[in-house]
Amino acid sequence: MARRFPPPWTVEQIPVGFKVVDANGQSLAYVYGRETKADADIAKVLTLDEARRIASNIAKLPTLLGKGWVYGREIVKFVTCDSSSLL
């Protein structure tokens, strides 16, 4: 049985980054970052702004993939989108 992650997916701020959750409150992704670019560069990780943008783009996936998509053995339907809307 395919596992479903119902939209909308939202982004919540956590102390060290952001998490993406589905409509049921299931955590789908955690994206971590550091506050300053200098701290991020030293640790070779993302800044909080980069982490926020990535989490935001993950949360947009249900809209970009179209309605009714599921993980598993089902075929995922792709739709055309303007890549500038991902930023």
Buried (B, 14 or more C-beta within 10 A) or exposed (E): EEEBBEBEBBBEEEEBBBBBBBEEEEEBBEBBBBEEEEEBEEEEBBBBEBBBBBBBBBBBBBBBBEEEBEEEEEEEEEEEEEEEEEE
